[in-house]
Amino acid sequence: MARKLTDQQESELAEMYASGDYSVSEIMRKFDVARVTAHRIASRHGVVRSVGRQRLKFSDEQILDMVERAKSGESHSSIGRVYGTSQCKISRLLAAEGVVSSRGRKRRGSDHGAWKGGRVSLGEGYVAVWVSDDDQMAVMRNSMGYVLEHRLVMARSLGRPLGRDENVHHVNGVRDDNRLENLELWVRPQPSGVRAGEAAHCATCSCRMES
């Protein structure tokens, strides 16, 4: 079964595909998708890359203009539209000149071109929520800045990030019903796990036997 990508991941894949700076094999490895899936996603975003096409080359004067535009606050995407290339290509050119966007090479959150309001639906019924860099729960984010909503709800209720060995179980089995009362914290992956409140204190714990 083909891997399901988020809207932001699809947008990034299409952008890399359009830039011509990455081989399809590199794109496949980055997003862990099959070649046909990479082609299909790019096509869905209106990107067609001709075999053997020549990469765009820019003069020193054009690159200087790109630098000035970026320094004046113009986005890399906007500069790319002016020069008929992708934001990714512009960012790489500007990075070589020591110029990056205000948030670094990757634009995240509301600055990202594929921003959908910070809450996205994933495959298998799960929901993810975007978390900012300065949030206490930022350590739980994936590479795109998102956290699974049911884990985030539980973490906020506890006032701390969840550990890798902590799993959140949906009581009614509905994966996008992320009300706190529908969530249980488990300490190991189900189905072999136990609720956090029923776990032994240590490997040789006999407290519960004595009670």
Backbone as CSV, one residue per row, in Angstrom:
resi,resn,N_x,N_y,N_z,CA_x,CA_y,CA_z,C_x,C_y,C_z
1,MET,0.842,-1.195,0.000,0.000,0.000,0.000,0.879,1.247,0.000
2,ALA,0.561,2.215,-0.877,1.374,3.414,-1.000,1.320,4.236,0.278
3,ARG,2.459,4.825,0.643,2.505,5.632,1.854,1.703,6.908,1.658
4,LYS,0.917,7.301,2.664,0.101,8.499,2.619,0.919,9.670,3.131
5,LEU,1.086,10.705,2.292,1.815,11.895,2.693,0.835,12.989,3.091
6,THR,1.286,13.885,3.975,0.469,15.045,4.335,0.481,16.030,3.176
7,ASP,-0.415,17.026,3.228,-0.453,18.056,2.187,0.877,18.790,2.103
8,GLN,1.486,19.064,3.248,2.762,19.784,3.243,3.869,18.930,2.635
9,GLN,3.880,17.634,2.941,4.885,16.757,2.365,4.718,16.651,0.848
10,GLU,3.462,16.573,0.400,3.210,16.517,-1.046,3.695,17.797,-1.720
11,SER,3.446,18.938,-1.085,3.874,20.216,-1.640,5.400,20.277,-1.738
12,GLU,6.076,19.793,-0.692,7.540,19.799,-0.696,8.080,18.847,-1.756
13,LEU,7.439,17.680,-1.884,7.860,16.719,-2.915,7.736,17.335,-4.299
14,ALA,6.598,17.978,-4.579,6.375,18.587,-5.896,7.391,19.692,-6.158
15,GLU,7.721,20.435,-5.114,8.685,21.517,-5.257,10.076,20.973,-5.598
16,MET,10.486,19.929,-4.912,11.776,19.299,-5.203,11.781,18.710,-6.607
17,TYR,10.674,18.111,-6.986,10.538,17.503,-8.307,10.678,18.568,-9.386
18,ALA,10.025,19.729,-9.169,10.028,20.801,-10.161,11.397,21.473,-10.287
19,SER,12.158,21.496,-9.189,13.424,22.231,-9.190,14.451,21.642,-10.147
20,GLY,14.394,20.328,-10.359,15.392,19.690,-11.205,16.708,19.462,-10.500
21,ASP,16.790,19.868,-9.220,18.034,19.720,-8.465,18.144,18.365,-7.780
22,TYR,17.079,17.594,-7.826,17.057,16.295,-7.167,16.625,15.227,-8.169
23,SER,17.251,14.072,-8.083,16.820,12.958,-8.919,15.541,12.374,-8.315
24,VAL,14.781,11.658,-9.143,13.569,11.022,-8.635,13.935,10.015,-7.545
25,SER,15.087,9.370,-7.683,15.526,8.398,-6.668,15.746,9.074,-5.315
26,GLU,16.337,10.279,-5.348,16.550,11.020,-4.096,15.218,11.390,-3.453
27,ILE,14.262,11.801,-4.280,12.943,12.167,-3.781,12.247,10.940,-3.192
28,MET,12.366,9.798,-3.877,11.763,8.559,-3.387,12.297,8.205,-2.012
29,ARG,13.629,8.325,-1.833,14.241,7.977,-0.551,13.813,8.944,0.544
30,LYS,13.763,10.233,0.229,13.415,11.234,1.241,12.009,11.026,1.781
31,PHE,11.060,10.716,0.886,9.663,10.604,1.307,9.194,9.157,1.445
32,ASP,10.113,8.213,1.184,9.794,6.797,1.333,8.565,6.417,0.502
33,VAL,8.590,6.803,-0.773,7.484,6.473,-1.674,8.037,5.804,-2.935
34,ALA,7.163,5.126,-3.660,7.547,4.489,-4.910,7.682,5.538,-6.017
35,ARG,8.394,5.192,-7.069,8.613,6.117,-8.183,7.284,6.590,-8.782
36,VAL,6.360,5.638,-8.977,5.076,6.007,-9.587,4.303,6.969,-8.691
37,THR,4.453,6.816,-7.361,3.775,7.718,-6.436,4.366,9.120,-6.522
38,ALA,5.689,9.217,-6.616,6.344,10.524,-6.746,5.871,11.222,-8.018
39,HIS,5.808,10.481,-9.134,5.346,11.062,-10.397,3.885,11.516,-10.276
40,ARG,3.068,10.695,-9.637,1.642,11.003,-9.533,1.409,12.255,-8.694
41,ILE,2.130,12.368,-7.578,1.971,13.541,-6.712,2.426,14.806,-7.443
42,ALA,3.569,14.714,-8.124,4.068,15.873,-8.870,3.069,16.292,-9.939
43,SER,2.515,15.315,-10.654,1.535,15.603,-11.700,0.288,16.250,-11.128
44,ARG,-0.144,15.784,-9.943,-1.328,16.337,-9.305,-1.120,17.801,-8.932
45,HIS,0.148,18.193,-8.701,0.469,19.581,-8.378,0.840,20.376,-9.623
46,GLY,0.586,19.797,-10.801,0.832,20.506,-12.050,2.277,20.561,-12.476
47,VAL,3.102,19.643,-11.963,4.530,19.636,-12.285,4.838,18.528,-13.278
48,VAL,5.439,18.900,-14.373,5.878,17.919,-15.368,7.343,18.194,-15.659
49,ARG,8.184,17.203,-15.440,9.617,17.389,-15.663,10.022,16.600,-16.890
50,SER,10.433,17.287,-17.918,10.828,16.627,-19.161,12.151,15.919,-18.994
51,VAL,12.262,14.751,-19.605,13.500,13.985,-19.550,14.587,14.730,-20.305
52,GLY,15.751,14.892,-19.675,16.886,15.511,-20.340,16.790,17.020,-20.475
53,ARG,15.854,17.665,-19.804,15.726,19.111,-19.953,16.929,19.813,-19.346
54,GLN,17.246,20.986,-19.856,18.376,21.759,-19.372,17.971,22.568,-18.145
55,ARG,18.809,22.561,-17.158,18.536,23.360,-15.978,18.731,24.835,-16.302
56,LEU,17.934,25.666,-15.634,18.068,27.101,-15.822,19.393,27.566,-15.229
57,LYS,20.066,28.446,-15.952,21.301,29.041,-15.451,21.095,30.539,-15.368
58,PHE,21.638,31.130,-14.337,21.428,32.553,-14.109,22.757,33.294,-14.124
59,SER,22.708,34.523,-14.649,23.905,35.358,-14.718,24.218,35.937,-13.345
60,ASP,25.411,36.477,-13.209,25.792,37.112,-11.947,24.853,38.264,-11.615
61,GLU,24.431,39.004,-12.658,23.518,40.129,-12.445,22.161,39.645,-11.919
62,GLN,21.677,38.526,-12.459,20.402,37.984,-12.006,20.488,37.498,-10.564
63,ILE,21.584,36.824,-10.239,21.760,36.340,-8.868,21.862,37.511,-7.897
64,LEU,22.548,38.584,-8.306,22.646,39.775,-7.460,21.261,40.375,-7.225
65,ASP,20.435,40.362,-8.282,19.069,40.872,-8.141,18.263,40.000,-7.166
66,MET,18.464,38.691,-7.252,17.775,37.776,-6.324,18.167,38.089,-4.885
67,VAL,19.460,38.319,-4.677,19.956,38.623,-3.332,19.322,39.899,-2.798
68,GLU,19.276,40.928,-3.651,18.696,42.208,-3.226,17.206,42.062,-2.920
69,ARG,16.513,41.286,-3.744,15.089,41.061,-3.516,14.868,40.352,-2.176
70,ALA,15.684,39.322,-1.914,15.547,38.559,-0.676,15.837,39.434,0.537
71,LYS,16.875,40.267,0.434,17.242,41.130,1.554,16.188,42.196,1.827
72,SER,15.438,42.542,0.771,14.384,43.550,0.956,13.108,42.939,1.518
73,GLY,13.115,41.611,1.707,11.974,40.950,2.318,11.104,40.152,1.378
74,GLU,11.429,40.113,0.088,10.623,39.347,-0.866,10.843,37.857,-0.614
75,SER,9.795,37.080,-0.677,9.907,35.650,-0.411,10.639,34.929,-1.522
76,HIS,11.235,33.791,-1.177,11.936,32.992,-2.178,10.975,32.464,-3.234
77,SER,9.746,32.172,-2.816,8.739,31.700,-3.773,8.424,32.774,-4.799
78,SER,8.290,34.010,-4.341,7.997,35.131,-5.239,9.150,35.363,-6.218
79,ILE,10.361,35.276,-5.711,11.539,35.449,-6.579,11.566,34.335,-7.617
80,GLY,11.220,33.122,-7.191,11.189,31.996,-8.122,10.207,32.226,-9.251
81,ARG,9.048,32.807,-8.926,8.053,33.088,-9.973,8.577,34.116,-10.971
82,VAL,9.315,35.096,-10.475,9.886,36.128,-11.360,10.861,35.513,-12.355
83,TYR,11.654,34.533,-11.880,12.688,33.941,-12.724,12.292,32.589,-13.313
84,GLY,11.046,32.222,-13.164,10.560,30.996,-13.795,11.153,29.719,-13.243
85,THR,11.410,29.691,-11.938,11.961,28.488,-11.325,11.310,28.284,-9.965
86,SER,11.725,27.266,-9.250,11.097,26.929,-7.974,11.710,27.683,-6.797
87,GLN,10.947,27.738,-5.712,11.457,28.322,-4.470,12.695,27.579,-3.991
88,CYS,12.682,26.242,-4.180,13.804,25.406,-3.742,15.097,25.825,-4.454
89,LYS,15.008,26.040,-5.765,16.180,26.442,-6.548,16.683,27.807,-6.085
90,ILE,15.747,28.749,-5.871,16.130,30.085,-5.411,16.800,30.007,-4.044
91,SER,16.236,29.202,-3.147,16.808,29.071,-1.806,18.230,28.521,-1.857
92,ARG,18.445,27.557,-2.754,19.794,26.982,-2.883,20.785,28.012,-3.424
93,LEU,20.343,28.783,-4.407,21.207,29.826,-4.955,21.531,30.883,-3.906
94,LEU,20.508,31.302,-3.157,20.719,32.334,-2.148,21.554,31.825,-0.979
95,ALA,21.362,30.543,-0.628,22.162,29.963,0.454,23.642,30.003,0.102
96,ALA,23.949,29.789,-1.192,25.344,29.847,-1.653,25.903,31.261,-1.528
97,GLU,24.987,32.249,-1.496,25.398,33.653,-1.341,25.295,34.111,0.110
98,GLY,24.983,33.160,0.998,24.888,33.482,2.415,23.569,34.106,2.823
99,VAL,22.532,33.938,1.999,21.224,34.526,2.297,20.212,33.411,2.490
100,VAL,19.483,33.423,3.609,18.422,32.442,3.866,17.155,33.190,4.231
101,SER,16.031,32.478,4.220,14.770,33.100,4.615,14.802,33.388,6.101
102,SER,13.846,34.162,6.582,13.828,34.568,7.985,13.722,33.397,8.935
103,ARG,13.213,32.251,8.449,13.097,31.065,9.299,14.041,29.972,8.835
104,GLY,15.078,30.352,8.114,15.989,29.337,7.621,15.500,28.808,6.293
105,ARG,16.099,27.727,5.854,15.782,27.210,4.537,14.354,26.709,4.442
106,LYS,13.863,26.065,5.500,12.513,25.514,5.474,11.537,26.489,6.113
107,ARG,10.524,26.871,5.360,9.497,27.755,5.883,8.418,26.893,6.509
108,ARG,8.050,27.201,7.751,7.117,26.356,8.470,5.907,27.145,8.938
109,GLY,4.924,26.379,9.420,3.741,27.009,9.971,3.029,27.863,8.946
110,SER,2.502,29.028,9.370,1.730,29.892,8.480,2.584,30.492,7.373
111,ASP,3.913,30.425,7.475,4.790,30.924,6.421,4.923,29.938,5.267
112,HIS,4.498,28.697,5.490,4.643,27.667,4.459,3.535,27.788,3.421
113,GLY,3.895,27.585,2.155,2.934,27.731,1.069,1.769,26.773,1.139
114,ALA,1.929,25.648,1.839,0.870,24.640,1.935,0.131,24.704,3.268
115,TRP,0.233,25.835,3.965,-0.398,25.983,5.278,-1.892,25.736,5.198
116,LYS,-2.408,24.879,6.045,-3.829,24.519,6.039,-4.514,24.881,7.359
117,GLY,-3.908,25.790,8.108,-4.526,26.193,9.361,-3.941,25.512,10.583
118,GLY,-2.948,24.658,10.394,-2.272,24.044,11.524,-2.857,22.742,12.004
119,ARG,-3.897,22.226,11.352,-4.503,20.950,11.750,-4.791,20.171,10.478
120,VAL,-4.196,18.987,10.346,-4.336,18.214,9.121,-4.763,16.779,9.432
121,SER,-5.489,16.182,8.485,-5.911,14.792,8.609,-4.862,13.899,7.962
122,LEU,-4.491,12.832,8.640,-3.496,11.899,8.148,-4.161,10.597,7.740
123,GLY,-3.367,9.673,7.246,-3.886,8.370,6.895,-4.331,7.601,8.128
124,GLU,-5.230,6.650,7.933,-5.740,5.772,8.991,-6.553,6.524,10.043
125,GLY,-7.043,7.715,9.704,-7.944,8.431,10.593,-7.325,9.354,11.618
126,TYR,-5.995,9.416,11.702,-5.353,10.263,12.705,-5.348,11.735,12.268
127,VAL,-5.171,12.612,13.264,-5.090,14.059,13.028,-3.787,14.560,13.640
128,ALA,-3.145,15.515,12.966,-1.911,16.108,13.484,-2.086,17.619,13.601
129,VAL,-1.384,18.208,14.558,-1.483,19.643,14.829,-0.083,20.246,14.778
130,TRP,0.038,21.408,14.128,1.338,22.082,14.055,1.667,22.744,15.384
131,VAL,2.929,22.607,15.803,3.392,23.161,17.077,4.595,24.067,16.798
132,SER,4.602,25.251,17.371,5.668,26.220,17.119,6.972,25.837,17.820
133,ASP,8.051,26.469,17.377,9.380,26.165,17.913,9.487,26.424,19.416
134,ASP,8.791,27.460,19.894,8.942,27.838,21.302,7.924,27.168,22.220
135,ASP,7.153,26.226,21.681,6.168,25.511,22.494,6.870,24.466,23.361
136,GLN,6.371,24.265,24.570,6.936,23.261,25.478,6.920,21.868,24.854
137,MET,5.951,21.614,23.980,5.794,20.294,23.373,6.532,20.149,22.045
138,ALA,7.377,21.131,21.703,8.079,21.115,20.415,8.967,19.882,20.248
139,VAL,9.416,19.309,21.356,10.283,18.119,21.273,9.539,16.911,20.716
140,MET,8.208,16.984,20.671,7.413,15.874,20.177,7.141,15.976,18.668
141,ARG,7.559,17.056,18.044,7.223,17.297,16.639,7.951,16.351,15.691
142,ASN,7.351,16.155,14.498,8.053,15.455,13.431,8.847,16.474,12.622
143,SER,9.455,16.054,11.521,10.310,16.942,10.741,9.553,18.117,10.123
144,MET,8.217,17.999,10.008,7.404,19.062,9.435,6.823,19.981,10.513
145,GLY,7.116,19.700,11.778,6.634,20.544,12.864,5.295,20.126,13.434
146,TYR,4.819,18.912,13.092,3.512,18.449,13.540,3.618,17.398,14.650
147,VAL,2.565,17.353,15.483,2.438,16.354,16.535,1.061,15.709,16.391
148,LEU,0.996,14.382,16.546,-0.303,13.719,16.522,-1.193,14.324,17.604
149,GLU,-2.413,14.697,17.226,-3.265,15.460,18.134,-3.568,14.710,19.422
150,HIS,-3.810,13.392,19.354,-4.155,12.676,20.583,-2.983,12.662,21.567
151,ARG,-1.759,12.618,21.049,-0.588,12.685,21.931,-0.425,14.103,22.503
152,LEU,-0.716,15.101,21.686,-0.579,16.484,22.139,-1.608,16.801,23.223
153,VAL,-2.846,16.341,23.048,-3.892,16.570,24.043,-3.489,15.953,25.383
154,MET,-2.979,14.718,25.333,-2.560,14.056,26.565,-1.373,14.772,27.199
155,ALA,-0.404,15.176,26.377,0.778,15.854,26.897,0.406,17.164,27.586
156,ARG,-0.506,17.915,26.974,-0.906,19.194,27.569,-1.664,18.969,28.878
157,SER,-2.432,17.881,28.954,-3.160,17.601,30.192,-2.198,17.243,31.327
158,LEU,-1.048,16.628,30.967,-0.045,16.250,31.966,0.929,17.385,32.254
159,GLY,0.978,18.360,31.349,1.885,19.486,31.522,3.322,19.166,31.175
160,ARG,3.521,18.119,30.352,4.881,17.735,29.958,4.825,16.955,28.644
161,PRO,5.935,16.918,27.896,5.971,16.104,26.682,5.888,14.617,27.021
162,LEU,5.361,13.820,26.119,5.300,12.377,26.327,6.631,11.743,25.940
163,GLY,6.976,10.640,26.635,8.173,9.892,26.305,7.916,8.933,25.154
164,ARG,8.983,8.405,24.564,8.849,7.479,23.440,8.151,6.181,23.846
165,ASP,8.227,5.823,25.131,7.606,4.581,25.585,6.161,4.787,26.033
166,GLU,5.642,6.001,25.882,4.274,6.297,26.266,3.376,6.358,25.037
167,ASN,2.272,5.661,25.109,1.353,5.559,23.994,-0.023,6.018,24.438
168,VAL,-0.762,6.680,23.547,-2.094,7.171,23.879,-3.131,6.344,23.132
169,HIS,-4.044,5.762,23.886,-5.064,4.858,23.351,-6.420,5.553,23.279
170,HIS,-7.122,5.393,22.138,-8.480,5.922,21.991,-9.471,4.911,22.587
171,VAL,-10.178,5.297,23.614,-11.095,4.395,24.309,-12.166,3.843,23.375
172,ASN,-12.773,4.709,22.567,-13.857,4.259,21.683,-13.370,3.799,20.309
173,GLY,-12.046,3.813,20.114,-11.489,3.330,18.866,-11.549,4.314,17.713
174,VAL,-12.130,5.493,17.918,-12.232,6.505,16.865,-10.995,7.397,16.919
175,ARG,-10.151,7.310,15.894,-8.826,7.915,15.962,-8.798,9.436,15.835
176,ASP,-9.896,10.040,15.395,-9.906,11.500,15.355,-10.780,12.101,16.451
177,ASP,-11.224,11.253,17.387,-11.966,11.724,18.564,-10.951,11.938,19.676
178,ASN,-10.385,13.132,19.701,-9.259,13.392,20.591,-9.640,14.210,21.826
179,ARG,-10.887,14.018,22.283,-11.276,14.595,23.570,-10.490,13.886,24.670
180,LEU,-10.094,14.641,25.682,-9.281,14.065,26.754,-9.978,12.879,27.402
181,GLU,-11.318,12.964,27.577,-12.033,11.868,28.222,-12.060,10.594,27.369
182,ASN,-11.673,10.701,26.088,-11.633,9.525,25.218,-10.225,8.956,25.104
183,LEU,-9.299,9.498,25.877,-7.895,9.089,25.757,-7.389,8.444,27.039
184,GLU,-6.555,7.418,26.866,-5.890,6.759,27.997,-4.392,6.702,27.711
185,LEU,-3.602,6.940,28.729,-2.155,6.872,28.583,-1.669,5.468,28.891
186,TRP,-0.960,4.865,27.941,-0.360,3.542,28.118,1.156,3.709,28.079
187,VAL,1.848,2.815,28.786,3.296,2.954,28.895,4.082,2.081,27.932
188,ARG,3.407,1.186,27.214,4.069,0.411,26.175,3.080,0.238,25.036
189,PRO,3.569,0.009,23.819,2.654,-0.129,22.683,1.605,-1.197,22.921
190,GLN,0.311,-0.842,22.655,-0.723,-1.864,22.778,-0.601,-2.823,21.599
191,PRO,-1.133,-4.050,21.697,-2.068,-4.486,22.739,-1.399,-5.063,23.985
192,SER,-0.054,-5.188,24.008,0.586,-5.834,25.144,0.833,-4.880,26.310
193,GLY,0.533,-3.584,26.132,0.801,-2.613,27.174,-0.220,-2.629,28.292
194,VAL,0.009,-1.791,29.276,-0.927,-1.635,30.391,-1.145,-0.150,30.604
195,ARG,-2.251,0.215,31.234,-2.506,1.607,31.547,-1.426,2.107,32.505
196,ALA,-1.081,3.396,32.349,0.005,3.959,33.158,-0.238,3.755,34.644
197,GLY,-1.500,3.874,35.103,-1.815,3.736,36.520,-1.717,2.317,37.037
198,GLU,-1.638,1.325,36.117,-1.567,-0.080,36.522,-0.160,-0.658,36.377
199,ALA,0.773,0.159,35.924,2.126,-0.341,35.674,2.883,-0.535,36.987
200,ALA,3.756,-1.556,37.027,4.615,-1.774,38.189,5.657,-0.676,38.265
201,HIS,6.115,-0.370,39.470,7.112,0.683,39.635,8.455,0.284,39.043
202,CYS,8.770,-0.993,39.110,10.053,-1.473,38.571,9.895,-2.941,38.195
203,ALA,10.926,-3.494,37.631,10.853,-4.873,37.103,10.530,-5.893,38.197
204,THR,11.001,-5.645,39.436,10.785,-6.622,40.521,9.764,-6.132,41.546
205,CYS,8.972,-5.139,41.140,8.035,-4.510,42.087,7.007,-5.522,42.613
206,SER,6.777,-5.514,43.943,5.788,-6.401,44.544,4.748,-5.619,45.340
207,CYS,4.721,-4.291,45.106,3.814,-3.405,45.866,2.377,-3.862,45.737
208,ARG,1.960,-4.201,44.499,0.573,-4.525,44.274,0.214,-5.906,44.884
209,MET,1.212,-6.751,45.009,0.950,-8.061,45.612,0.677,-7.931,47.107
210,GLU,1.266,-6.874,47.703,1.132,-6.691,49.141,-0.124,-5.931,49.514
211,SER,-0.739,-5.263,48.549,-1.905,-4.429,48.852,-3.182,-5.265,48.895
